[in-house]
Amino acid sequence: MFAVSGEMLFVGTVGYAFGVAGLAGLAEFSPEIGGFFAGVSLSSVPYKLEIEHKVEPIKAFGVVLFFIMLGIDLEMDGESLAAAAPWSALLAFLTVCVFPAIMWGLGYLSKFRSRTAFMMGLIINQISEFSLILAQLAHKYHVFDKQQFQIITLATVNTLLFSSIGHVRADEIFKKMGPLLGYLDKRTTEEDEEEADFEMDGHVVLLGFNETGLEIAEFYRANNQDILVIQLDPKLHSTFRLTP
């Protein structure tokens, strides 16, 4: 019922998440963990991509509020900063530099191309805000002491900063590091993409697909024009694959 309307899907998803979080609080668990379990349970529904699209603005707003409150609650003076800085720098170095190298090794074992393995390693080289949520809960329940929490917080800020720079300049970095990762291409089993099936130039792009989009697509197809449809519905993707 909720999937019929986008608004009902949004309201139902938010209500379900708050309901599970409230039940977790009544059971003396953290509401944050309850919300996490709600998200895990929604990951198997067929319209999860539409849910992600609908709740993305709330997610972005919630992340901003979370970091504001994190900064307010973080008590850090010069002495504690000096004590946490070396360990946070080491943790940030391991995350930004060492973890991608591990992924490149796994790419070698999986016979990926050098660019595929490089981009996979570049994706994981940061400590996410979810790690901060877990660290904050651990600090709240005295699993982490104040210094350990400060180390994780500083390391997270550093990895978010440097990994973001790396993501923006990913192509430039790969061009410089490509020769070092060339050994991956010698072992790869990936086949080159066939570009003859669809020319990525001179086609019509449809953002979303409904009855109006179908009429537009039929018009251009009747004139031998290729159509590129961008649509979140997985069922529609399967239909297009079966359509000659």
Sequence and secondary structure as in RCSB ss.txt:
>XXXX:A:sequence
MFAVSGEMLFVGTVGYAFGVAGLAGLAEFSPEIGGFFAGVSLSSVPYKLEIEHKVEPIKAFGVVLFFIMLGIDLE
MDGESLAAAAPWSALLAFLTVCVFPAIMWGLGYLSKFRSRTAFMMGLIINQISEFSLILAQLAHKYHVFDKQQFQ
IITLATVNTLLFSSIGHVRADEIFKKMGPLLGYLDKRTTEEDEEEADFEMDGHVVLLGFNETGLEIAEFYRANNQ
DILVIQLDPKLHSTFRLTP
>XXXX:A:secstr
 GGGSHHHHHHHHHHHHHHHHHHHHHTTS HHHHHHHHHHHHTTSTTHHHHHHHHHHHHHHHHHHHHHHHHHH  
  HHHHHHHHHHHHHHHHIIIIIHHHHHHHHHHHTT  HHHHHHHHHHT S  HHHHHHHHHHHHTTSS HHHHH
HHHHHHHHHHHHHHHHHHTHHHHHHHHGGGGHHHHHH        SSS SSS EEEES SHHHHHHHHHHHHTT 
 EEEE   HHHHHHHHH  
